[in-house]
Amino acid sequence: MRKIVLILVVLGLAATVVVGTLGRRDATVSPLERLKARYPTRHVSPIDHSKLAALQRTFASPREVTAACLACHTGRGVEVMASSHWNWTRREYVAGRGIREIGKKNILNNFCIGVSSNLEGCDSCHAGYGMVDASFDFTDPTNIDCLACHDNSNTYSKTRGGMPAATVNLQQVAQHVGRPQRTNCGTCHFFGGGGNNVKHGDLEQALFDGNRQLDVHMASEGANMQCVDCHVAENHNMLGKSYTVSSMNRNRVACEQCHSASPHDDNVLNEHTLKVACQTCHIPTYARANATKMTWDWSTAGRLRDGKPFEEHDAAGNLVYASIKGTFTWQTNVVPEYAWFNGTASHYLLGDAIDPAKPVPINTLYGSYDDRQSKIVPVKIHRANQIYDQKTRQLIQPKLFAREPGEGGFWKDFNWQRSAEEGMRSVGLPYSGSYAFVRTDVSLPLNHMVAPKAQAVGCQQCHTRQRSRLAGLRDFYLPGRDRSGLVDTFGGVALLLVFGGVLVHGSARIVARRKRGRR
């Protein structure tokens, strides 16, 4: 009987341990399991647009499609017209500048410099039709391009002037719309700056159908997450922002939204999240599929062969020189640079004076070790050489695009003087007539191309005196990388005291044992 009771007790204890373990395991992994189960499921629209009576006709213009959309989706036009995708600006507080309307429409960049005088060459990525000049009506909802974001047929494309390409079948596209897919977002965001992976380095066409080695979230054979799974929208305002055109710490996408602030089994790793962003360890390199543009020298633009513009490519097919844009360098598998970042930034604004003896920061990421809101983030720093006014010491907004030669567009006339005159006239700023070129830098925080956890940055890659990834951040003490006389002395004394304590304790026990033996 006692044996039976003993066996039952043992089995009960074992069952309790197993159930408890399973319960803890379920509590630990269930959020991740839910994510894995949720995101591979393809979203299916509850409405079959191909059967709607309003879409069973030939559309003479894209604006007729928009009118048909808004006839059912009432109020959506107002939402879109309040968004930064529509206005290309948002109201932001810029440190030292106050509240300003800033965005793609009025901030210079390190790539094609600015859109103000080049709208017709840039607006194929605007969420509207025909924003070619300042006369565009931002209050007319029929100018909204619903199809650019909601086409699910993968046949829609836009051309210069922001209009659909001539090959687009508007009826077919209108009948096959739904939740935005990576193809919708990537058509613009993967090709920013004039080509694939030119700008960001972690956003490119390989992500349309990538694998887990490229990005664990967007991998087709994995979670297969779409952009809008993280960049969720409320009233057509998307969560997330680019700090080339934003300044405030609001409406950001954070890894912690899904993974929490303590995602690791190892508490030492979890403690890192206080000052180290997830991306810092989990994006060991970027541009892992196709190269990204690292430098752009506008000062060499304008060279001709036999009176005609030309291009040169490297062995990998990357454009390394173009008469219309100058000289470029490219890299793949790039190790990021690192910066403290608290979610706020500043920008070069048109009319600001510069010091041409120093690199001009197109944007500045704010943060420091002492700032409680700051974390170390990985960044791509793109370096350029662009035109400025030698007398007013202002960066110049050049006119690049023109339909015909003689209109002052550099891409037609290859004349920096005319380009500067027409460009600065378009933004209402003076031009002295004397130009030169100056180094400009832009900092792009990296958030995509998250690698499998086995490829995360190892401890020794930062905590080392030789080629530490964080060698450029010197405002804090990093064990293994830095030397501190005070810390080293304190540590040495502490070790000696511990060692001495062990010796004293051990010796005392030996003496005590001998005394007991004599008794």
C-alpha positions as CSV (number, residue, x, y, z in Angstrom):
1,M,0.0,0.0,0.0
2,R,2.8,2.4,0.9
3,K,4.5,1.7,-2.4
4,I,1.3,2.5,-4.3
5,V,0.9,5.8,-2.4
6,L,4.5,6.6,-3.0
7,I,4.1,6.0,-6.7
8,L,1.0,8.1,-6.9
9,V,2.7,11.0,-5.0
10,V,5.7,10.8,-7.5
11,L,3.3,10.8,-10.5
12,G,1.4,13.7,-9.1
13,L,4.5,15.7,-8.5
14,A,5.7,14.9,-12.0
15,A,2.4,15.9,-13.5
16,T,2.5,19.1,-11.6
17,V,6.0,19.9,-12.9
18,V,5.0,19.1,-16.5
19,V,1.8,21.1,-16.4
20,G,3.7,24.0,-14.8
21,T,6.4,23.8,-17.4
22,L,3.9,23.7,-20.2
23,G,2.0,26.6,-18.7
24,R,5.2,28.7,-18.4
25,R,6.3,27.8,-21.9
26,D,2.9,28.7,-23.3
27,A,3.0,32.0,-21.4
28,T,6.5,32.7,-22.7
29,V,6.1,31.9,-26.4
30,S,2.4,32.5,-27.0
31,P,2.8,36.1,-28.2
32,L,5.4,34.9,-30.8
33,E,3.3,31.9,-31.7
34,R,0.3,34.2,-32.2
35,L,2.4,36.5,-34.5
36,K,3.5,33.5,-36.5
37,A,0.0,32.3,-36.9
38,R,-1.4,35.7,-37.7
39,Y,0.8,37.2,-40.3
40,P,1.2,34.4,-42.9
41,T,-2.6,34.5,-43.3
42,R,-3.3,36.5,-46.4
43,H,-5.9,39.3,-45.8
44,V,-9.0,38.7,-47.8
45,S,-11.3,41.7,-48.5
46,P,-14.9,41.1,-47.4
47,I,-16.0,42.9,-50.6
48,D,-15.5,41.6,-54.1
49,H,-15.0,44.8,-56.0
50,S,-15.1,43.0,-59.4
51,K,-18.9,42.6,-58.8
52,L,-19.7,46.2,-57.8
53,A,-22.1,47.8,-60.3
54,A,-20.2,51.2,-60.1
55,L,-17.1,49.6,-61.4
56,Q,-18.6,47.8,-64.4
57,R,-17.7,50.5,-66.9
58,T,-14.8,52.0,-68.9
59,F,-13.2,54.9,-67.1
60,A,-12.2,57.8,-69.3
61,S,-9.8,59.2,-66.6
62,P,-8.3,58.1,-63.3
63,R,-10.2,60.9,-61.6
64,E,-13.4,59.1,-62.5
65,V,-12.1,56.0,-60.6
66,T,-11.5,58.2,-57.6
67,A,-15.0,59.6,-57.8
68,A,-16.4,56.0,-57.9
69,C,-14.3,55.1,-54.8
70,L,-15.4,58.1,-52.8
71,A,-19.0,57.5,-53.6
72,C,-18.9,54.4,-51.4
73,H,-16.0,55.2,-49.1
74,T,-17.4,58.5,-47.9
75,G,-15.1,60.6,-45.8
76,R,-12.0,58.9,-46.9
77,G,-11.0,61.7,-49.2
78,V,-10.9,64.1,-46.2
79,E,-8.7,61.7,-44.3
80,V,-6.2,61.3,-47.2
81,M,-6.0,65.1,-47.7
82,A,-5.0,65.5,-44.1
83,S,-2.1,63.0,-44.4
84,S,1.6,63.6,-45.2
85,H,1.4,61.2,-48.1
86,W,-0.9,63.8,-49.7
87,N,0.6,67.1,-48.5
88,W,4.2,66.0,-48.5
89,T,4.5,68.1,-45.3
90,R,3.4,67.7,-41.7
91,R,3.3,70.2,-38.8
92,E,6.3,69.5,-36.6
93,Y,8.2,71.1,-33.7
94,V,11.8,71.6,-34.8
95,A,14.2,72.4,-31.9
96,G,15.3,76.0,-32.1
97,R,12.9,76.7,-34.9
98,G,9.5,76.3,-33.3
99,I,6.5,74.8,-35.1
100,R,7.1,74.4,-38.9
101,E,5.4,72.8,-41.8
102,I,8.2,70.5,-43.1
103,G,8.4,67.5,-45.4
104,K,9.4,66.3,-48.8
105,K,7.9,69.3,-50.4
106,N,10.2,71.8,-48.8
107,I,13.3,70.1,-47.3
108,L,16.5,69.4,-49.2
109,N,18.0,66.0,-49.3
110,N,21.2,64.2,-50.3
111,F,19.9,62.6,-53.5
112,C,18.0,64.6,-56.1
113,I,18.4,67.6,-53.6
114,G,14.8,68.8,-53.6
115,V,11.4,68.6,-55.2
116,S,10.3,72.2,-55.1
117,S,11.5,73.1,-58.6
118,N,11.2,69.5,-59.9
119,L,7.7,68.4,-59.1
120,E,7.0,66.9,-62.5
121,G,10.1,64.7,-62.2
122,C,9.2,63.5,-58.7
123,D,5.5,63.3,-58.4
124,S,5.1,59.8,-59.8
125,C,5.4,58.9,-56.1
126,H,2.8,61.4,-54.9
127,A,-0.6,60.0,-53.8
128,G,-2.4,62.2,-56.3
129,Y,-2.8,63.0,-60.0
130,G,-0.9,65.8,-61.7
131,M,1.0,67.6,-59.0
132,V,3.4,69.2,-61.5
133,D,3.6,72.7,-60.1
134,A,2.3,75.1,-57.5
135,S,-1.1,75.2,-59.1
136,F,-2.1,71.7,-57.9
137,D,-5.3,71.8,-56.0
138,F,-4.8,70.0,-52.7
139,T,-8.5,70.5,-51.8
140,D,-9.9,68.6,-54.7
141,P,-10.6,65.0,-53.6
142,T,-10.8,63.7,-57.2
143,N,-7.1,64.4,-57.4
144,I,-6.4,61.6,-55.0
145,D,-4.9,58.5,-56.4
146,C,-6.6,55.6,-54.6
147,L,-5.1,53.0,-56.9
148,A,-1.4,53.7,-56.1
149,C,-1.9,52.3,-52.6
150,H,-4.8,49.9,-53.0
151,D,-4.2,48.1,-56.3
152,N,-4.0,44.4,-55.7
153,S,-3.7,43.4,-59.4
154,N,0.0,44.3,-59.5
155,T,-0.6,45.9,-62.9
156,Y,-0.8,49.6,-61.8
157,S,2.1,52.0,-62.4
158,K,2.5,55.7,-62.6
159,T,4.6,58.0,-64.8
160,R,5.8,61.5,-64.7
161,G,3.1,64.0,-64.0
162,G,1.7,61.6,-61.4
163,M,-0.7,60.0,-63.9
164,P,-1.2,56.3,-64.5
165,A,0.9,54.8,-67.3
166,A,-0.8,54.5,-70.6
167,T,-0.8,50.7,-70.4
168,V,-2.9,50.6,-67.2
169,N,-6.4,49.2,-67.5
170,L,-8.3,51.4,-65.0
171,Q,-11.4,49.2,-64.9
172,Q,-9.4,46.1,-64.2
173,V,-7.4,47.8,-61.4
174,A,-10.5,49.4,-59.9
175,Q,-12.1,45.9,-59.7
176,H,-9.1,44.5,-57.9
177,V,-8.3,46.7,-55.0
178,G,-7.8,46.0,-51.3
179,R,-5.5,46.3,-48.4
180,P,-2.1,47.7,-49.4
181,Q,0.6,45.1,-50.1
182,R,4.4,45.3,-50.1
183,T,4.2,45.9,-53.9
184,N,2.2,49.1,-53.3
185,C,4.5,50.6,-50.7
186,G,7.7,49.3,-52.2
187,T,7.0,50.8,-55.6
188,C,7.9,54.2,-54.1
189,H,9.8,53.4,-50.9
190,F,12.2,50.8,-52.4
191,F,13.1,53.1,-55.3
192,G,13.5,56.5,-53.5
193,G,16.4,58.6,-54.7
194,G,16.2,57.5,-58.3
195,G,16.7,53.8,-58.3
196,N,16.6,50.5,-56.4
197,N,18.1,50.7,-52.9
198,V,19.6,54.1,-53.6
199,K,18.5,55.9,-50.5
200,H,17.8,53.8,-47.4
201,G,20.0,50.7,-47.9
202,D,17.5,48.5,-46.0
203,L,14.5,49.0,-48.3
204,E,14.8,47.5,-51.8
205,Q,13.2,45.4,-54.5
206,A,14.6,42.1,-53.1
207,L,12.1,42.5,-50.3
208,F,9.2,42.0,-52.7
209,D,10.0,38.3,-52.4
210,G,12.8,37.9,-49.9
211,N,14.0,35.0,-47.7
212,R,14.6,34.8,-44.0
213,Q,18.3,35.6,-44.4
214,L,17.3,39.0,-45.9
215,D,14.5,39.8,-43.5
216,V,12.8,37.6,-41.0
217,H,9.6,39.5,-41.0
218,M,9.0,39.9,-44.7
219,A,10.3,36.5,-45.7
220,S,7.9,34.9,-48.1
221,E,8.5,31.5,-46.5
222,G,8.2,32.9,-43.0
223,A,5.8,35.5,-41.4
224,N,5.4,37.1,-44.9
225,M,4.5,40.4,-43.2
226,Q,3.2,43.3,-45.2
227,C,4.3,46.9,-44.6
228,V,0.9,47.8,-43.1
229,D,1.2,45.0,-40.4
230,C,3.7,47.3,-38.6
231,H,2.9,50.7,-40.3
232,V,-0.8,50.5,-39.3
233,A,-3.1,53.3,-40.3
234,E,-5.8,55.2,-38.6
235,N,-7.9,57.5,-40.8
236,H,-5.2,57.1,-43.5
237,N,-2.4,58.4,-41.2
238,M,0.3,55.8,-41.2
239,L,2.3,54.9,-38.1
240,G,6.0,55.4,-38.7
241,K,8.1,58.1,-40.2
242,S,11.3,58.9,-42.0
243,Y,13.7,61.2,-40.1
244,T,14.9,62.9,-43.2
245,V,11.5,64.8,-43.2
246,S,10.3,64.4,-39.6
247,S,11.4,65.9,-36.3
248,M,9.2,64.7,-33.4
249,N,9.2,61.6,-31.2
250,R,5.6,60.6,-32.0
251,N,3.7,58.1,-34.2
252,R,6.8,55.8,-34.3
253,V,6.8,52.1,-35.0
254,A,8.7,50.1,-32.3
255,C,9.8,46.5,-32.1
256,E,8.4,46.4,-28.6
257,Q,4.9,46.7,-29.9
258,C,5.1,43.0,-30.7
259,H,8.2,41.7,-28.9
260,S,8.0,43.6,-25.6
261,A,10.9,45.3,-23.9
262,S,12.2,41.9,-22.5
263,P,12.2,39.6,-25.4
264,H,15.2,37.4,-24.4
265,D,15.5,34.4,-22.1
266,D,18.8,35.9,-20.9
267,N,18.3,38.8,-18.5
268,V,21.7,40.3,-19.4
269,L,20.5,40.8,-22.9
270,N,17.2,42.2,-21.7
271,E,19.1,44.8,-19.7
272,H,20.7,46.0,-23.0
273,T,17.3,47.2,-24.3
274,L,17.4,50.1,-21.8
275,K,20.0,51.9,-23.9
276,V,20.4,49.7,-27.1
277,A,17.7,49.6,-29.8
278,C,16.7,46.1,-31.0
279,Q,17.9,47.0,-34.5
280,T,21.4,47.6,-33.3
281,C,22.0,43.9,-32.6
282,H,19.5,42.4,-35.1
283,I,20.6,44.4,-38.2
284,P,24.3,43.4,-38.4
285,T,24.6,44.6,-41.9
286,Y,22.4,46.2,-44.5
287,A,22.2,46.1,-48.4
288,R,22.6,42.4,-48.1
289,A,21.0,41.6,-51.5
290,N,21.7,44.6,-53.8
291,A,24.2,47.5,-53.3
292,T,23.2,50.8,-51.9
293,K,24.5,54.2,-52.8
294,M,26.9,55.5,-50.2
295,T,28.2,58.7,-51.9
296,W,27.0,61.1,-54.6
297,D,29.2,63.8,-56.1
298,W,27.1,66.4,-58.0
299,S,30.2,68.5,-58.8
300,T,31.3,66.0,-61.5
301,A,27.9,66.1,-63.3
302,G,27.7,67.7,-66.8
303,R,30.5,65.9,-68.6
304,L,29.5,65.0,-72.2
305,R,30.9,62.7,-74.8
306,D,30.6,64.0,-78.4
307,G,28.3,66.6,-77.1
308,K,25.9,64.0,-75.5
309,P,25.3,62.8,-71.9
310,F,26.6,59.3,-71.0
311,E,26.6,56.7,-68.2
312,E,29.2,54.3,-66.8
313,H,28.6,51.2,-64.7
314,D,30.7,49.0,-62.5
315,A,31.2,45.2,-62.9
316,A,28.0,44.6,-60.8
317,G,25.9,46.8,-63.1
318,N,25.7,49.7,-60.6
319,L,25.7,53.2,-62.1
320,V,28.9,54.9,-61.1
321,Y,28.7,58.0,-63.3
322,A,25.9,59.8,-65.1
323,S,26.2,63.1,-66.9
324,I,22.9,64.3,-65.4
325,K,23.9,63.4,-61.8
326,G,27.6,63.0,-61.3
327,T,29.7,60.3,-59.6
328,F,28.5,57.6,-57.2
329,T,29.9,54.8,-55.0
330,W,28.1,51.7,-53.9
331,Q,28.5,49.0,-51.2
332,T,26.9,45.7,-50.2
333,N,26.8,44.1,-46.8
334,V,27.5,47.4,-45.1
335,V,28.3,47.5,-41.4
336,P,26.1,50.3,-40.0
337,E,27.4,53.4,-38.2
338,Y,25.8,54.1,-34.8
339,A,24.2,57.1,-33.1
340,W,22.4,58.0,-30.0
341,F,18.8,58.8,-30.9
342,N,15.9,59.9,-28.8
343,G,13.3,60.2,-31.6
344,T,13.8,63.9,-32.4
345,A,15.7,65.5,-35.2
346,S,16.5,68.8,-36.8
347,H,17.0,69.6,-40.5
348,Y,18.7,72.0,-42.9
349,L,15.9,74.4,-44.0
350,L,16.0,76.4,-47.2
351,G,17.7,79.7,-46.5
352,D,19.9,78.5,-43.6
353,A,23.5,79.7,-43.7
354,I,26.2,77.1,-43.7
355,D,29.9,76.8,-42.9
356,P,31.4,75.4,-46.2
357,A,34.6,74.4,-44.3
358,K,32.6,71.7,-42.6
359,P,30.2,68.9,-43.7
360,V,26.7,70.2,-43.7
361,P,24.2,68.0,-41.8
362,I,21.1,67.7,-43.9
363,N,19.4,66.2,-40.8
364,T,20.7,65.8,-37.2
365,L,19.6,63.0,-35.0
366,Y,19.4,64.1,-31.4
367,G,20.4,62.0,-28.4
368,S,23.2,61.2,-25.9
369,Y,24.0,58.7,-23.2
370,D,22.8,61.0,-20.5
371,D,19.4,61.4,-22.3
372,R,17.0,58.9,-20.7
373,Q,15.0,58.7,-23.9
374,S,18.0,57.9,-26.1
375,K,19.1,54.5,-27.4
376,I,22.0,53.4,-29.7
377,V,20.6,52.9,-33.2
378,P,22.2,51.7,-36.4
379,V,22.3,54.3,-39.2
380,K,23.3,54.6,-42.8
381,I,25.2,57.9,-43.3
382,H,25.1,59.0,-46.9
383,R,27.6,61.6,-48.0
384,A,27.2,63.9,-50.9
385,N,28.7,66.9,-52.6
386,Q,26.1,69.4,-53.7
387,I,25.8,72.9,-54.9
388,Y,25.7,76.0,-52.7
389,D,25.9,79.8,-53.0
390,Q,29.4,81.0,-52.2
391,K,28.2,84.5,-51.2
392,T,25.0,83.9,-49.3
393,R,26.4,80.6,-48.0
394,Q,23.1,78.8,-48.5
395,L,22.5,75.4,-50.1
396,I,20.9,75.9,-53.5
397,Q,17.7,74.3,-54.7
398,P,18.6,73.7,-58.3
399,K,16.1,73.2,-61.1
400,L,16.9,69.7,-62.5
401,F,13.9,68.6,-64.4
402,A,12.6,70.3,-67.6
403,R,10.5,69.2,-70.5
404,E,12.7,70.9,-73.1
405,P,16.2,72.4,-73.4
406,G,16.4,76.1,-72.7
407,E,14.1,76.0,-69.7
408,G,16.9,75.9,-67.2
409,G,16.7,72.3,-66.2
410,F,20.2,70.9,-65.6
411,W,19.2,67.5,-67.0
412,K,18.5,69.1,-70.3
413,D,21.0,72.0,-70.4
414,F,23.9,70.9,-68.2
415,N,24.3,74.5,-67.0
416,W,24.6,74.9,-63.3
417,Q,24.3,78.7,-63.5
418,R,20.9,78.6,-65.1
419,S,19.8,75.7,-62.9
420,A,20.7,77.6,-59.8
421,E,18.9,80.8,-61.0
422,E,15.7,79.0,-61.9
423,G,15.7,76.8,-58.9
424,M,16.2,79.5,-56.3
425,R,13.6,81.7,-58.1
426,S,11.1,78.9,-57.7
427,V,11.5,78.9,-53.9
428,G,11.6,82.7,-53.6
429,L,15.3,82.9,-52.4
430,P,18.1,85.1,-53.8
431,Y,21.0,83.7,-55.8
432,S,24.2,85.6,-56.0
433,G,25.5,84.2,-59.2
434,S,28.5,82.4,-57.6
435,Y,28.3,78.7,-56.8
436,A,30.5,75.9,-55.6
437,F,30.1,72.5,-54.0
438,V,30.1,71.4,-50.4
439,R,30.0,68.1,-48.5
440,T,26.6,67.2,-47.1
441,D,25.6,64.3,-44.8
442,V,22.3,62.7,-44.1
443,S,21.6,60.1,-41.4
444,L,19.1,57.3,-42.1
445,P,18.1,55.1,-39.2
446,L,17.9,51.4,-40.2
447,N,14.8,49.4,-39.3
448,H,14.5,46.7,-42.0
449,M,16.5,43.7,-43.1
450,V,16.3,42.1,-39.6
451,A,18.5,39.0,-39.7
452,P,17.8,35.6,-38.1
453,K,18.7,35.7,-34.4
454,A,21.7,33.4,-35.0
455,Q,23.3,36.2,-37.0
456,A,22.7,38.9,-34.4
457,V,25.7,41.1,-33.4
458,G,27.9,39.2,-30.9
459,C,29.0,40.6,-27.6
460,Q,32.7,40.7,-28.7
461,Q,31.9,42.9,-31.7
462,C,31.2,45.8,-29.4
463,H,32.9,44.9,-26.1
464,T,36.4,45.0,-27.6
465,R,39.3,47.4,-27.9
466,Q,40.0,46.4,-31.4
467,R,37.5,47.7,-34.1
468,S,34.5,47.9,-31.8
469,R,31.3,48.6,-33.7
470,L,30.7,51.4,-31.2
471,A,34.1,53.0,-31.5
472,G,32.5,56.2,-32.7
473,L,30.4,56.7,-29.5
474,R,32.7,58.0,-26.8
475,D,30.4,59.6,-24.3
476,F,30.0,56.6,-22.0
477,Y,32.1,53.8,-20.5
478,L,31.8,50.4,-22.4
479,P,33.3,47.4,-20.6
480,G,35.8,45.6,-22.7
481,R,36.3,48.6,-25.1
482,D,37.3,51.4,-22.7
483,R,40.0,51.8,-20.0
484,S,39.3,53.8,-16.9
485,G,42.0,54.2,-14.2
486,L,39.3,54.6,-11.5
487,V,37.2,51.6,-12.7
488,D,40.2,49.4,-13.3
489,T,41.7,50.3,-9.8
490,F,38.4,49.7,-8.1
491,G,37.9,46.4,-9.9
492,G,41.4,45.3,-9.1
493,V,41.0,46.1,-5.4
494,A,37.6,44.4,-5.3
495,L,39.2,41.2,-6.8
496,L,42.1,41.3,-4.3
497,L,39.6,41.7,-1.5
498,V,37.6,38.8,-2.7
499,F,40.7,36.7,-3.1
500,G,42.0,37.8,0.3
501,G,38.6,37.0,1.9
502,V,38.7,33.5,0.4
503,L,42.2,32.9,1.7
504,V,41.3,34.3,5.2
505,H,38.1,32.3,5.3
506,G,39.8,29.1,4.1
507,S,42.7,29.5,6.6
508,A,40.3,30.1,9.5
509,R,38.4,26.9,8.7
510,I,41.6,24.9,8.5
511,V,42.7,26.3,11.9
512,A,39.3,25.7,13.4
513,R,39.3,22.1,12.2
514,R,42.7,21.4,13.6
515,K,41.7,22.8,17.0
516,R,38.6,20.6,17.0
517,G,40.8,17.6,16.1
518,R,43.1,18.2,19.1
519,R,40.2,18.2,21.4
